[in-house]
Amino acid sequence: MPSRKDVTIQFAHGSYVTAPINVADAFVFCASTNLDERIGKKLGYDAYYKIVNIEKFAETLFEKIYESCTLVGFKANKVNYSNKEVTITGRNELNRNKPDFWSLCFTKNTDFFDEKEFRIIFNPMFTKKTIKPIIITCPELIKYCIF
């Protein structure tokens, strides 16, 4: 079962609403598809690596997270950048089985376009518990990267 959280939605520039709604927890891995040291410094990074086999990287990360939390799958995609306003009229629109849900998960405002983000979203099995952040050690991921 998704956890209940306060979610803030921007309906238009300067117009926000915050409401308690049920949202699904997930583990999200974010990376850039473009090496831009200026952006890295802005985000506080000083080291970089290139993932050369994203499929194996995602599968290995899935298996490692699965050791701590039962997962039902993952989705991976480049982030789309849009200033399009999104109106959510009911809880049913935040359903993982609907395609629109996934397009929202891979969309950011055009203010962040320079990040050229790629995301992998790992879906935990719905439970009554809220998932907690986890720290994993996974040296196997190095096989799918270059430095």
C-alpha positions as CSV (number, residue, x, y, z in Angstrom):
1,M,0.0,0.0,0.0
2,P,1.4,3.4,-0.8
3,S,2.3,5.7,2.0
4,R,0.4,8.8,2.9
5,K,2.5,12.0,2.4
6,D,2.0,15.7,1.8
7,V,2.6,16.4,-1.8
8,T,2.9,19.9,-3.3
9,I,1.7,20.3,-6.9
10,Q,2.3,23.4,-9.0
11,F,-0.7,24.2,-11.1
12,A,0.7,27.3,-12.7
13,H,3.6,29.7,-12.2
14,G,3.4,30.8,-8.6
15,S,0.3,28.7,-7.9
16,Y,0.8,25.7,-5.6
17,V,-1.4,23.4,-3.6
18,T,-0.3,21.0,-0.9
19,A,-2.5,18.1,0.0
20,P,-2.1,14.8,1.8
21,I,-2.4,12.1,-0.9
22,N,-1.3,8.5,-1.3
23,V,1.9,8.3,-3.3
24,A,4.0,5.2,-4.1
25,D,7.4,5.1,-2.6
26,A,10.3,4.1,-4.9
27,F,14.0,4.0,-5.1
28,V,15.3,6.3,-7.8
29,F,18.8,6.3,-9.4
30,C,19.6,9.5,-11.3
31,A,22.5,10.2,-13.7
32,S,23.3,12.6,-16.4
33,T,23.7,11.5,-20.1
34,N,26.2,14.4,-20.6
35,L,29.4,15.1,-18.7
36,D,29.2,18.8,-17.7
37,E,31.6,19.6,-14.9
38,R,29.8,22.9,-14.3
39,I,26.6,21.1,-13.5
40,G,28.5,18.6,-11.4
41,K,30.1,21.3,-9.3
42,K,26.7,23.0,-8.8
43,L,25.3,19.7,-7.5
44,G,28.3,19.1,-5.3
45,Y,30.1,16.4,-7.3
46,D,33.8,16.2,-8.0
47,A,34.2,12.7,-9.5
48,Y,32.6,11.1,-12.6
49,Y,32.1,7.7,-14.2
50,K,30.5,6.6,-17.4
51,I,28.0,3.6,-17.4
52,V,28.9,1.6,-20.5
53,N,26.2,-1.2,-20.0
54,I,23.1,0.4,-18.6
55,E,21.1,-2.8,-18.8
56,K,23.5,-4.9,-16.7
57,F,24.0,-1.9,-14.4
58,A,20.3,-1.6,-13.7
59,E,19.8,-5.4,-13.3
60,T,22.7,-5.6,-10.8
61,L,21.4,-2.6,-8.9
62,F,17.9,-4.2,-8.9
63,E,19.3,-7.4,-7.4
64,K,21.3,-5.5,-4.7
65,I,18.3,-3.4,-3.7
66,Y,16.1,-6.5,-3.7
67,E,18.3,-7.9,-0.8
68,S,16.9,-5.1,1.4
69,C,13.4,-4.6,-0.1
70,T,11.2,-6.7,-2.2
71,L,11.0,-5.1,-5.7
72,V,8.5,-5.9,-8.4
73,G,10.5,-4.3,-11.3
74,F,12.1,-1.2,-12.6
75,K,11.7,1.4,-15.4
76,A,14.5,3.3,-17.0
77,N,14.3,6.3,-19.3
78,K,15.7,9.7,-20.2
79,V,13.9,12.5,-18.4
80,N,11.7,14.7,-20.6
81,Y,11.7,18.4,-19.9
82,S,8.5,20.4,-20.2
83,N,6.8,23.4,-18.8
84,K,3.5,21.7,-19.4
85,E,1.1,22.1,-16.6
86,V,-0.3,18.9,-15.1
87,T,-3.6,18.8,-13.3
88,I,-4.2,15.7,-11.1
89,T,-7.9,15.4,-10.4
90,G,-8.0,12.3,-8.3
91,R,-6.0,9.7,-6.6
92,N,-6.6,7.2,-9.4
93,E,-4.4,9.3,-11.7
94,L,-1.4,8.4,-9.4
95,N,-1.6,4.7,-10.3
96,R,1.5,2.8,-11.4
97,N,-0.6,0.8,-13.9
98,K,-1.4,3.9,-15.9
99,P,1.0,5.1,-18.6
100,D,0.5,8.8,-17.6
101,F,1.9,7.9,-14.2
102,W,5.2,6.9,-15.8
103,S,5.5,9.9,-18.0
104,L,5.1,12.1,-14.9
105,C,8.0,10.1,-13.2
106,F,10.3,10.9,-16.1
107,T,9.4,14.6,-16.5
108,K,11.1,17.7,-15.0
109,N,10.7,21.4,-15.6
110,T,12.7,22.9,-18.4
111,D,14.7,24.9,-15.8
112,F,16.7,21.7,-15.3
113,F,17.3,20.9,-19.0
114,D,21.1,21.3,-18.8
115,E,21.2,18.2,-16.4
116,K,20.3,15.8,-19.3
117,E,19.0,13.4,-16.7
118,F,18.5,9.6,-17.0
119,R,16.5,7.8,-14.3
120,I,16.0,4.3,-13.1
121,I,13.0,3.9,-10.9
122,F,12.9,0.7,-8.8
123,N,9.4,-0.3,-7.7
124,P,9.0,-1.9,-4.3
125,M,6.2,-4.2,-3.6
126,F,3.3,-2.3,-2.0
127,T,3.2,-2.8,1.8
128,K,1.7,-1.0,4.7
129,K,5.3,0.2,5.6
130,T,7.0,3.2,4.2
131,I,10.3,2.3,2.5
132,K,13.4,3.7,4.2
133,P,16.5,5.0,2.4
134,I,19.1,2.3,2.2
135,I,22.9,2.4,1.7
136,I,24.2,-0.4,-0.4
137,T,27.7,-1.6,-1.2
138,C,27.9,-3.0,-4.7
139,P,31.4,-3.2,-6.2
140,E,30.0,-5.4,-9.0
141,L,28.6,-2.2,-10.6
142,I,32.2,-1.2,-11.5
143,K,32.2,-3.9,-14.2
144,Y,29.7,-1.8,-16.2
145,C,31.5,1.6,-15.8
146,I,34.6,3.4,-16.9
147,F,36.4,6.1,-15.0
